[in-house]
Amino acid sequence: MKRTVLVTLLLVAMLALGAVLTTAQDDGHIVARIMDRGELICGVNSVLPGFGTQNDAGEFEGFDVDICRAVAAAILGDAGAIAFRPLTAAERPTALASGEIDMLSRNTTWTLSRDTEWGATFGPTTFYDGQGIMVKVEFGVSNLAELAEESVTMCATAGTTTELNITDTADRLGADWELNTFPDFDAIMDAYEAGACDAFTSDVSSLVSRKATSADPAAHFILPEVISKEPLGPVSPQSDAQFADIIRWTVWGLVQAEEFGVNSMNIGDFMDSDDAGIGRLLGLGDNVAGEYLGIDDDFMVNVITQLGNYGEIYDRWLGPDTIFGLERGVNALWTDGGLLYAAPFR
Ligand SMILES: N[C@@H](CCC(=O)N[C@@H](CS)C(=O)NCC(=O)O)C(=O)O
């Protein structure tokens, strides 16, 4: 064999080995850094009551915050082993790509372009939402068709799917709406309250949150039409498939626990269950739920004990006993006619 052919073969073999090593090194690197640090770093909203906000003690709380806490409990056994980074909508992709955060849980819509251009992996949808429009009652419109007849200053957050959807809707309706974007929610709300925006568009859950926490909730009206699909869920960097799997199976574990009726109050009763499905979910006996993911087999015991199942998290932040009183709607379990459906733990 000629020397040049040998050298070429050697180079190809080295490149192939390099690719294998790089993949092996990348997969799990975020999980390893979380374990080394003893803490998960999560990017969240800080101005959206019910989903992500800071309480009077300065602690982050809400539905999206608890999804991150569940992942911390799964990996580290402690829902409190976590640090939060408040992010505006536009800061999300950079924070994720730069490694400033390990994961994102901030009312983020799963779209094709984000899935690819952000170099991200979207976890299961934790909240199926859609975009709505809020106006002041005194503005005097009661539906989208009436709003389309008006000359309107419409306000939204920059760097969101909201901007794109409202532009599509205005084009579709031939409406004369001028779009103003703001860096964050507080800025929009201030402008809207001050009369600089006739209408305020966002995910319906965000509008419900802001309406309920405004000075005079009865002064605002959310139009009945929903103009888009906004599947919201956690996001992690595409470079670590192990970490993405942990997030995916933690979320599905929350959903599966609700389906099995296992919650934070009764989990002790299930620790010697002879139901095969519950045994696999909780990693009982010789079940190796966590071994597949490189974490403890009883990771879902930690998650459910410390945070509850999906329904408990939902009710704690958004359910009938909160000021938002959000119906489960499509966010009900598939067994109740909703869209929440966990793949099998086996
Ligand atoms: N789900 C949409 C919107 C997410 C979003 O950031 N919504 C705004 C309201 S329109 C918000 O939460 N703003 C709070 C902030 O930016 O501080 C997306 O992923 O782009």
The ligand as a Tripos MOL2 file, in Angstrom:
@<TRIPOS>MOLECULE
LIG
   20    19     1     0     0
SMALL
NO_CHARGES

@<TRIPOS>ATOM
      1 N1        -44.2990   31.7210   25.1100 N.3       1 LIG1
      2 C1        -43.7890   32.8490   24.3820 C.3       1 LIG1
      3 C2        -43.8120   34.1320   25.2000 C.3       1 LIG1
      4 C3        -42.9440   34.0370   26.4150 C.3       1 LIG1
      5 C4        -42.7890   35.3620   27.1340 C.2       1 LIG1
      6 O1        -41.6750   35.7500   27.4740 O.2       1 LIG1
      7 N2        -43.8760   36.0510   27.3700 N.am      1 LIG1
      8 C5        -43.8050   37.3610   27.9430 C.3       1 LIG1
      9 C6        -45.1590   37.9450   27.9010 C.3       1 LIG1
     10 S1        -45.6080   38.2780   26.2120 S.3       1 LIG1
     11 C7        -43.2430   37.3390   29.3170 C.2       1 LIG1
     12 O2        -43.4050   36.3730   30.0270 O.2       1 LIG1
     13 N3        -42.5600   38.3920   29.6540 N.am      1 LIG1
     14 C8        -41.9230   38.5200   30.8880 C.3       1 LIG1
     15 C9        -40.5760   39.1420   30.6880 C.2       1 LIG1
     16 O3        -40.0980   39.1420   29.5460 O.co2     1 LIG1
     17 O4        -39.9880   39.5860   31.6430 O.co2     1 LIG1
     18 C10       -42.3780   32.5700   23.9190 C.2       1 LIG1
     19 O5        -41.8160   31.5320   24.2840 O.co2     1 LIG1
     20 O6        -41.8230   33.3820   23.1730 O.co2     1 LIG1
@<TRIPOS>BOND
     1     1     2 1
     2     2     3 1
     3     2    18 1
     4     3     4 1
     5     4     5 1
     6     5     6 2
     7     5     7 1
     8     7     8 1
     9     8     9 1
    10     8    11 1
    11     9    10 1
    12    11    12 2
    13    11    13 1
    14    13    14 1
    15    14    15 1
    16    15    16 2
    17    15    17 1
    18    18    19 2
    19    18    20 1
@<TRIPOS>SUBSTRUCTURE
     1 LIG1         1 GROUP 0 **** ****
